[in-house]
Amino acid sequence: MRRQGASIFIYLIFGTLIAVFVINFGPQGGGKGGGGCTGTDNVVVRVDGHDATQTAFHVAYSNPYNRGQGKQRVYVALETIIRRELLANEADNRGFLATDDLILDQIKKGHFFLGGYKVTIPGALDDVDGEKFYNHKAVKSWVGQLNVSLNSYYEEQKRSLLAAMMAEILQDSVQVSKEEALSQFLYEGNTATYDVVAFKPDMYRSALRISDADVDRYLAAHEDDVKARYKADERTYKAVKPQLQLREIFIAKAEEPKAGDKPADDKGEKKAGDTKAGDNKAGDAKAGDKKAGDAKAGDKKAGDKKDDKKTANKKTADKTSDAKADKKTADAKADKKDDKKTADAKAEKKPAVKPVGMPIEQAQAKLEAARAAIASGKQKFADAARELSTDESLKLSGGDIGWRTADNASIGEKAVTDAIKTLKAGEMTPVIATDRGAYLVIAEAKREGDLSYDQVKHELAKEIARDAWSKEAARRAAIAALDEARAGTGKNLQQLYERELLPENPGQNFQNMSPEEQKRILDQLREQMGEQHGSIEFETKDIPAAWYADSGDTGGSPAGSAAAAGSAPPPAAAGSAPAPTPTATGSAAAPADAPAAKPPVTDIMAPSKEQLPQLGDVPKAKVNSFGPAPRTAQLPGIGASKELVDALFDELTPGMLAKRIYEANGGYYVVQLISRQSPKVDDFDKNADRRVSELRDARAQSFLKEWLKDRCDKLAKDGKIKPNAELVQERDDAGKLLPISYRPCMSF
């Protein structure tokens, strides 16, 4: 009886498991139903009433196309499943069905479906004498990598096939006319060549000499911004490991003078001048060559007496030779004077060699004395840092280097970092000498655990201020550069700035190339444009790269015309699908119906009233040339700036300097248009079908992307996308729960 009861109990268990299996792995992967994710471990996410199972998660998580790391891999898998469910649910609503025979046929063709996409399984098809044969062993190996059974994989793929069918139907609904493709061809075919001088915040960030008074001033004026940053980053100030607030005095070790590095003086200037002046012996020798020429001319007389005509020619040649020799002598004398002046000028400008730092023994003695004075209360550490530091930033900030982790302060010298580990609040390291110089560090305070706003507001203000001030410094420098360029009528950016060579941009030095090299580049460009964007017609011929005074935007340059024909596309046909955003490569089409240019932003030309801290040495900006570049949202050498794209292709004429600076990619730019080219309309018909197909594909992808985003955002807002909380929950190192950072549709 016990055996019989046990058998019945086992049957009941197996029956229950079979029922669960049928529910979860039945046709279409489960069907719609009520209830939430809570308490249903096999459900990973519910999308508009449909449950996606662990099988779907394993496939989305383990496939080689998921490149996420750590928790991000989970998020990628969830987003892939949500995308699939959005499409499959729409297919359900339209009555589509993926049968067993259909999915098996697709698998035998080597296809794998993921999130609405179709890819080919590596090795799924064997090539035998030009024919393709299904390799079941390769497919089984592929399924094994996904951590699911073969039967579960089949059922999951039926649902994914539905999604792929729906995606294809949505994309096929987008149509493009030949006229739209022609408009796009004209729009994309425009190219521009331009010069750029960039002013980026990074150029000024390290040059800022921020004092405590500067930070206090910024904090007083922008405390709301600082509080907002603290609130946004509050999580990073929880359970903080021990930190020390450090100040440092560093005296650099004086470098040994190199051979020939003697201080310049009056005597040295004289020697420099005399030496260079003496170099003109070669010039005197050239003048002396006149005698040799005269001798040769004299030798020639004997052989020329019989022919009067030859004799006359000889006399003329003698005079010419004498004149040339006299000119060489005069040039040599002039060169001699110029070299003497140049040498004297260089000697006058040469500064005396000033050693940096001091001998290491002297530096140690200075710091030992300062340490004793600070320890006895006779001097403050910050004052000693301002007095002794050879580093300008430390001198100005009183040695403040901020809060550092006690276990690893990252000073750059191991001996100093190790000494800091033992410090308590108020303690100083001993004076430490290294190959670079001598160090003294004090720990003014210590903190750990949960940090309040008052504890971190000063460092937050300094961080925010540094970002704001470096950006403002770059903007003011760009405005000043533009004013200088505009004041120098007749000069261009290449005359005002040194050229920066960028190996990764082989086209940037076009204007400096020889005519033969320019012709070769242009011939290559014509050939490429003939294949991809049509051939090129130049608006003007041999226009010099110079800035011309404004004359109402037209006539201010020799071109004397507005934008070239075809620079702005005609309107697209009504009812067409939304156009994708242009890309740097031009692979995604720009909108055929381009919006009107926005009015220029004038605020960018008005510097803020913010008081900036002192600035150290900043490298002088350089000019770069780019192009010919097509009209795309991302400009080479600049980045995304619609206003600048409009200016280069619609407003400026060749040779004209832009009237304002432009902001893009975090920096500010002064720009001058060099030339602009337009395609020939006749070339469109050579491959019109291909252009229509490419534009349709680009718009279809954009349409599907927008459809998914709109649908996902709406369902998420209505609470109809519910991921399993266990999958998105995060914990810190101590196992404490952290706020959930994942939100559905975050990648759409």
N, C-alpha and C positions, 0 to 999 in steps of 0.2 A: 504493500500500500504506500509506504514511504517512497519506494522507487517510482511508483506510478504517479504520486503527487508531485515528485520532483520533476518527472518528465513533462507533466502538464505545465508546471511553472516555467520550465525552459522553453516550451512551445510558445507560451504567452509572451515571454521576453523577445523571442525571435520574431513573433508576429508584430510586436510593437516596433522593433527596429526596422522591419520591412516596410511598415506603414510610414514611418518617418522618412525612410529612403525614397519611397514613391512620391511622398509629398514634396520632398526637396529636389528630387532629380527626375521628376516626371516631365512630360512634354513642355517645352518652353521654359524649363528651369523653375517651375513653381507657380505661377499664377498669382493673381492679386488677392488680397485679403486684408482683414483688419488686424489690429494688434500692433504694438511697437516692437522696437529692437530689444527692449529690456526683457531678460529672461530667455531669449532665443539665441543661444550661443552660435548656432550655425549661420545666423544672419549677420552680415558685415555692414550693410547699408540698405535703407529703404528709400526708394525714389518714387514718389507719387503713387504709393500703395503697393509697389512691387518689391519683393525681397530678393536681394542678391546674396548668394551663399558663399561659404568658405571656399568652394571650388573656384568660383569666379575670382575670389581674392588671391588664391594661390597662383592662378594663371596670370593675373595682372601684376602680382608681386615678383614672381620668380622668372618671368620671361626676360630675355637679354635686352629688350628694348627699354626696360625700366632702369635708368641710370642713377636713380636716387641713392643717397647714402644715409644709413641710420634711419631715423624717424621720417626723413624725407621720402624714403622708398615706400613707406606705408602711405604717405599722402599721395604720391604719384599713382599708386595702385587704386586708391579710393577715387581719385579724379578720373582715372580710366574707366572704372566701373560706372561711375555716375554718367559719363559721356555715353557709354554703351546703353545704359538704361533709358536715357532721354530719347535716343533714337529708336530703341526696341519698343518702348511704350508707344511711340507714335506709329510704328509699324503695326502694333497690336490694334490700335484705334482705327487703322485703315483696313484691317482685315487680312494682313499679310500672314503667311504661314511658312515656316521652315521645316520641311519634312525630314524624316530619317534618310530617305534616299538622296535628298538634295545635299544634306551636309556630308554624307559619305562620298558623294560624287566630288564635292569641293575638296575634301581631304585627300582623295586619290589624285587630285590635280596638284597636290602639294601646298594648298592654301591654308593659311592660319589667319583667324579674324580676332582683332583686338581693338576694342573701343571704337568700332565703326570703320577701322582700317583693314585692308587685306594685304598680307605679305606672303612670301613663299618660304616654306620651311627648308632650311639648308639640308641638301642631300635627299629630299623627299622624292625627287625624280632622277632616275638613272638614264643617261644618254647611251643608247646602244644603236650604232649604225644610223645616227641621226633621228632615232625615234625615242620618245620619252616613256619610261616605264615606272610605275609606282613602286617605291621602296618602303615597304611596311616596317622594316627593321629601323630605318632612320626615323620614321614617325613615332614609333614606340619609344625610341631613345629621347626624342624631343619631348614627348609627354612625360617621361620619367623625370626630366629636368624641371618640370613644372610642379612636381610633388602632388600629382593627382592620378587617379586610375584612368584607364583608357575609356571605360564607359562614362565616367563622370566628365571626362574631357569632351566626348561626343555631345553630351547634353549641353555643356557650357558653350560649345561652339555653335550649336543651333541658335542660341540666344544672340551670340555675337554676330552670326550671319544675318539675322534679322536687322541688327543695327547697321551693318554694312550695306544691306539692300536699301534701307531708308536713307542713308547718307548719299548713296548714288542717285536715288530718285530726287532728292532735294537739289543736288548739284546739277542734275540734268534739266531742272526747271529753269536754269539761267541761260538766256540766249544773248548773243552779241551779233550785231549787224556789221556788214562790211564798212559802212560809214563810220561807225564807232571805232573800229579798228584803225581806220585811216586817221581819225582825229587823234587817237592814241599814238600812232606812228609819228605824226607831226609834233606832238607834245614831247615825246621821249627823244626825238631826234635832235632837238636843240642841244648844243654844247657851248660851254663858256670856258675861257681861260682867264685866270685872275691871280692877282698877287694878294697875299695875306700877311699882316703883322698881328701876331697873337699876344694877348696879355692875359696870362692865366694866374689864378690866385696862388698856385703853388710857387710861382716865382717870387711872391712877396711873403708867403707864410713864414718861411724860415728866416726872413730878414726882419720880421717884426721884433722889436725890443720892448716887450710888455713888462711894465713895472706893476707893483702892488697898487699904486695910485690909479693906474689905468684900469685895472680890474675893478677896483672899488667904484670908479666913475661909471663903468659900464653896468655894473650890478645895480647901482642906484637908478639908472635910466631905463633898464630893461629887466627888472625883477620879475615881471609877469612871464616873460619868455623863459627865464631861468627856472621858474616854478613849473612851467609847462614841461620843460625838458626833464625835470626831476620826476614829475608824475609819470611821464611816458617811460622813463628808465627805472622806475622805482624798484622793479623786480631785481635789477642788478645790484641794488644796495642792500639786499637781504642776505643774511648769513655770510657777511664778508669776512674773509680770512684776515689775520692781523696785518695792518698797514702802518707805515711810518711816514710822517710829514718831514721831508728832508730839505736841508739847505747845504750847499756845497761851495767850497772855495777851491779853485784850481789855478795853480801857477804853472804855466807851460815851461818845460825845460828848454833853455836857449839852444838853438841849433848852432853847431860848429860852423864858422864861416868857410865857404868853399874857396878853392883857389881862384883868384881873379875877382872875388867879390870884395874889393877894397872900397872904402867910402869915397864918394866923388868929392873932389876939391878943385880949386882954381888950377893947380898944377896938372891935375888929371885931365881937366877940360882942355888945357893947352896941348897935352900929349894926344888926346883923342883927335883934336883938330889937325895937328901936324901929321899924324899918321894917315888920316883919310886924304889930306891934301897931297901927301907924298904918293898916294896911289895913282896920281894922274900922270905918272911917267909914261904910261901906255898912251895917253893922249898926246904927250910931247913926241913920242915915237911916231905917232900917226902924222904929226906935222912934219917930222923929219923925213917921212916918206916922199915928200915933195921933191927933195933933191934927187932921189932915185928916179922919180918920174921925169925930172928935167934931164937927167943923164940919158935916159932912154930916148927921150925926144931928140936930144942932140945926136945920138948915134944914128938916128933915123934920117938925118939930113943928107948924108952922103949917098944914100941909095935913092933919093927922091929928086935929084937935080935934073934928070933928063925929062921929067914929066911935069910941066907947069901946073897942070890941074892937081896932080898929086901933091906938089909942093904947097899949093894954096890950102889944100885940105889939111896938110901937115901943120901949117902955121895955125890954122883954126883949132886943130886938136891941141896944139901946144898951149894956146891961150885958155882953152877949156880946162886942160889939166892943171894949169897954174891957178885958175879960179877955184877949182875943186880943192886943190891943196891949201889955198888960202882960207877957204871956208872951213876945212878940217882943223886948221890951226886955230881959227877964231872959235870954233865950237869947243875945241879942247880947252882953250883958255876959259871959256864961259863955264864949261863943266867943272873946271878946277875951282873956279870961284863958288859955284853952286855947292860942290862937295864940301868946300871949306865952311860955307854957311850952314849946310845941313849938319855937319859934324859938330860945329859950335852950338847949334840949336839943340841937338840931342844931348850934348854934354851939359848944357844949361838946365834942361828938363830932368836930367837923371838925378833922382833923389838920393840922399845919403842912405846907405844900407842900415836900417834900424833893426837891431835884433829883437826877436819876439821872446818874451819870458826872461828867464835869468838862469844862471848856473844852478844845478840841482841843490848844491849845499846851501846856497844863499836862499833859495826858495824854501827849503826845510826850516832854516833859521827864522825866516819871516813868519811862517805858519806856526812854529813853536811859540814865538812871542805872542802872536795873535791868540793862540789857544789859551795861553796863560792869562791874557787880559780878559778874554771872554769868560773863563772859569772863575775869575775873581770879581766879575761883574763890572769891570772898568770899561768894557766895550761890548756892543751888541754884535752878534754873529753877522747879521745882515749888513751892518756898517763895515765890518771887516771884509766881507765879500765884495762890497762896492769899491773898496780901497785896493784890494790885493788881486782880485780875479783878473786873469789875462783874457778870459772869454767874455766878449762884449755882452752877450745875453745874460750871463751870470752876474756881471758887474751891474747891469741895469736893474735886474730883478732881486738884487740882494742875495744871490745864490739860490733862490727858490727853484727846486726841481720837482715840486709837487709830492703827491702821495705815491709811495712805492710799496709793493709787497715786501714784507719784512724778510721773508725767506729768500727772495731774489729781487733785489732792487734794480738790477740791470744797469749798473753804472757804466759798464764797459771795461772795467778793470777788475779781475777776479779778487785781488787782494782787498780792494775797497768794498766790493759786494759782500765778501766774507766778513769783513769787520762790521758792517752794518747789521748783520744778522744778530749780533750780541747786544745791540743798543736798546736802551729803555728810553722813555720820553725824557728829554732834557740832557741826554748824554751825547758826548762827542767821540768820534773815532780818534785814535792817535794820528799823528801826521804820517802819511803813507807816501813813500817815494816810488815811482815806477819809471819806466823808460820814457814815458810821455811827459811826466812832470810830478808835482807834489799835490796831494789832496788832503783836505780836512772836511769832514761831514758831521753835521749835527742832526739828531732826531728831535724835532721840536714838539711833536705830539704823536700819540699812538691811538689807533681805533680798530674796532672789529665788531662783528655782529650786524644788527640792523642799524643802518645809518639814517639819521634824520636829515631833513632839508638843510637845516642850519649847519650841519657838519660838512655838507658837500657843496653848498651854494657857491663858495668862492672858486673852487676848481671848475664847477660847471660853467660859471660866468666866464672864466678865462678861456675855456674850450670854445664856447659859443662866440665869444668876442674875437678869438683868433680867426675863426671861420669868416665872420662878418667883416672884420677889418682887412683881411687878406683879399677878399673879394672886392671891397670898396677901393683898396689901393690899386688893384688891377684895373678897375673901371676908370679911376681918375687918370691913371697912366695912359689908358687908351684914348681918353678924351683929349689929353694934352698932346698925344702923338698925332691925332687927327687934326687938331688946330695947327700944329707945326707943319703938317703936310699941306694943308689948305693954304697956309700963308706963303708957302714956297711955290708960287705959280710957275709953271714950266718944269717943275721937278716931279718925279714919280717916286713910288715907295722904294724902288730898287736903287735910286740915287741917295735916298735918305737913310737906308738901313743896309747893314751887311747881310749878304745872302747866307741862309742856313742850308746846308746840303743834307738831304734826307735820302739815303740809299733806297729805302722802301718805296720811294715815289719817283720812278725814273722819268716821269713827264714834267716834273716841277721846274727844271732848268731850261725849258723850251726856248725862252726868250734869250738865253745866253748861248744857245747852240749856233754853230756855223750855218750859213744858208743851205749847204748841202745836207747837213744833219737834219735841219728843220724840214727840208723837202722829203727826206726819207721817212721821217715820223709821220708827216701829213699823208704821204702815199699809203702807209700802213693803215692809218686811221680811215682814209677813204675806203680802202678795201674792207676793213672791219665793218664800217658803217653801211657799206653796200650790202653786206651779208645780214646785218642785224638791225640797223636803224635807217638804212638809206644812205645815199652819198651826201657829200657836203658842198654847200655853196657858201663862199665867204661874203659877208655883207660889204666889206671894204677891202682895199688892197694896200698893203705896206703902211699900215697905220702905226706910227711910233707909240710906244707905251709912255705916255705923259699925261699929266692932269691938265685939263683945260678949264678955264673959268666958266662958271655957270652962266647959262643964257636961257633960262626958262626951261631947262631940261632937254631942250632940243636946239640944235645949232651950236651947243657949247663945245662940241667936238667936231673934228673934220667929217665924221659920219653924217652929222646933221640930220639924223632921222630917228624915229622912234624904234621900238623893238622890231625885229625882223618878222617877215611874214611867217606864220606858223609857230611863233613863240608862245602864243596863247591858243589853246584848242577851241574849236567850235563846240556849241552845246551838244550833249549826247541826246540820243533819241529818247523820247518819253517812254516811261515804263520799264527802263532797263534796270538790271539788278544793281545794287550798290557797288561802287568801285572800291577796290582794295587800296590801302595806303601804299604809296611808292616806297621802294627800298633802295638801298645804296647801289645795288647791282642792277637795278632796273628790271628784275625778274617779275616783280609784282607791278601791275600797271598803275599809273597815276590816274586820278579821276578824269574822265573825258570831259566832264562839265566842271572845269576848275572854278572854285569860288573866287569872288572878287577879292583883290588884295586889301588887307586891313590897313587902316590909316597908320602912318609911322608912329612908333612909340617915342614920345618926346621926353619922358621922364628919365630915360636912360642917359640923356645928355646933361642932366643936372646933378652934380655931385651932392651927396647927402651932407648934412651939417655935422655929422659925427666927427668928433675929434679923434684922429688916429694917433697911435703911439709912434715913437721914433722908429725909423727904418734904417737898417744896415745896408750893406752893399747889395744891389739887385743887378743881375746880369742884364745887359742891354738887349732888348728884343731884336729879333732878326726877321727878315722878309723871306717868304716862301712862295713859290709859284705852283699852281695846280691847274690841271686841265690839259687838253679839252675834256670837260666833264659833262655828262648828260644831266638833264633837268630831273633831279630826284630829290626826295626829302632829305637825304643825307649827303651833304656836300663834302667832297674830299678835303681834308685838312681843317674842317670846321665842325661838321656834325649837322644836327637838325636845326634849321632856322628857316621857317617859311618866309619871314620878312626878307631875309637875305637872298633866298632863292628868287623871290619876286623882283628884288632889286637888280640882281645880276641878269635875269632873263627878260624883264619887262621895262625897267626904269633907266638903268645906266646905259650909256653908249660907250663904245670902245675907247679906252684911254681915260675914262672918267673915274674920279675918286668918289666913293660913296659919301653922302653928306653927313652920315651919322655912324656911330659904332654899332655893332650887333653883338648880342649875347647868344652864345650857343655852347653846349658841351661844358658848361661851368666856367667859361672864359669870355673875354671880350675881344672883338676883332675889328681892325681897320682894313678895309678891302678896296681894291682898285680893279676894275674890269679891263682886261687887256684886249680880248677879242671874243666874238660870238659867231657861231656858225649855225646854219639851218639845213635840214634835209631837202632833197628833191622829192616832190610829190609823185613824179612819174615812176620812181623806184618802188613804190608801194606795191604795184601790181605784180612785181616779179615773184613775190612769195606771200601774196595776200591771204591765201587759205591758212598758211601756217600762223600768220599774225592774228587772224580771227580766232583760230583754235587756242593759241596761247593766252589771248585776252579773255576768252571764255573760261578757260581753266582757272585763271587767276581770280576772276570775279566769282566763279562757282565756289572756290575755296573760301573766299571772303564771306560770301553769302551764308555758307554752312557754319562758319565760325560765329557769325552774328546771330544766327538762328539758335545755336546751342547756348550762347551766352545769355540771350534774352530769356530762353526757356528755363535755364538753370537758375538765373537770378530771381525769377518770379517764384519758382517752386521753393527756393531756399528762404525767400522772404516770407512765404506763407507757411513755413515750417514743414514742408512736405519732403525734405531731404534729411534723413536722420541716420548718421553713421553710428556704428557701435561705439559707445563711449570708451570701452576698454582699448580700442585700437588707437584712439587719438589722445588718450590720457598720457601726460608726461609727469615725471618725477625728478627731483634733484638728486644729488649724490647721497643725501641722507635718507632718501626714500619718501620725502615730503611731496605731496601733490602740488603740481604747478598749474597755473591757469592754462586752459586749452588754447593753443595758438592756431589749430587747424580750423578752417571754415570751408564749407562746400563751395565749389565754383571758384576757388582762389586761383586756379590756373587758367580759367576761361577768358 
